[in-house]
Structures are given as structure tokens and as C-alpha cells.
């Protein structure tokens, strides 16, 4: 079955960088677009970014544009989120998610998430 | 980034029908499909309705979705204790070129 396992979360100071990774298994990773979505404490879900199956297309939420970058390695079945210039408001559980198609159709499966805390 | 609007809470007794509304605008719900996700604390969110009113495999038909204009709704009939969760609507926004979510509705089974 589809498995998405996030890693790399932790406590980081404001202004610093952090890279999250998501290991995918149970499906043909190279055929699907991938997303990152986050949930701040006590808040709702917020979509962050999407990358196409072949890395040629990406979209970002305005709140992270220019600070976050999404990457994927189809040889390793991983999708990463590089986060820089982190702010306290970036504190959230970050979810990796799989699209239903090779580009931006909709999120079908989600991982369990990894917690990022931005604090001094 | 503007999102969709949902009521913060909804409740019902076992067996009842609960409906959750989701309001948006012309650039999101008005021109794109609506999706609904169920989220239990500490678990991965789960897709329960796609493309306004379609069921993913394994989701019971007690869940139903509809859309009209710039609004959508999720109905849960024959409410069960395991339906107690947060529910989120989502749609692509053409103006933002981004996915927007509702703030979430906590469903409580009394």
C-alpha cells in the first residue's frame, strides 16, 4: 500500500534553514506528482507546494514563495522540502502527500507528518 | 492567502445526518472541483470525497458531497462514533495558482 514517511523535523532558530525529506513506497513514485501541506498548532491545513512527476513544474503558496523549495529524486523515491529564512509562523506539522496523477490534480494520500518548531 | 470558509463545529447523535458547508469564490469553488478530507488527531488526513461528489475506494456511501455555484457541502448520514474528526474542504484557486483549504470543521458525535 502507499506509504509516505516524513523525516527531518525538529527545533530550529528563526532565520535558519531546515530540509525535510519524505520517503515513498508501495507505488511507482516516478509516475506521480507530490505535495507538501502543513498544519500549524491549533490551525487548519495549509498547502505549501507541488512538484510534477518529472520535476519540470512546481507551484508554491505565496506564504513560502522565495523561501521554500521542493525537490524530488525519482531514483531514491524521495521528495524534499528545503526551508530557509524560517519564521516562528512556519511552526507546524509538515505532511508529504501524493497526487492522484503525474501533475497537479488533487491530493490522494498523505503521510503522518513531521513537526517543525521555529523558536529561539 | 485567502482560504475557504467552514463552520468551526458540527454535531449529531448516532444515526443522525450532519452537513458541513464550505464557501468560496469564483476563482476556486466556482470554477474547480471540491475535495473533502477527514483528519483524526495524530493520523494522516484521508480523502473522503473527490471531484465534488465522488467516493474513493473504501469510503462508505454514508459520506456524500455536493456543489452549487461557489459553495459546497459534505453530508454524513447514519452518523457513527468513528466519524468524529476534523473535516476540511479544498479546491484549486486559479487566481492564486494554489490549493486553498477551509479552516476545518470539528464533527462531534454526541
Interface residues (C-beta under 8 A of the other chain):
Chain A: X4 X35 X43 X44 X45 X46 X47 X50 X59 X60 X61 X62 X63 X95 X100 X104 X106 X107 X108 X109 X110 X111 X112 X113
Chain B: X1 X3 X33 X35 X37 X39 X43 X44 X45 X46 X47 X50 X51 X56 X88 X90 X92 X96 X97 X98 X99 X100 X101 X102 X103 X104
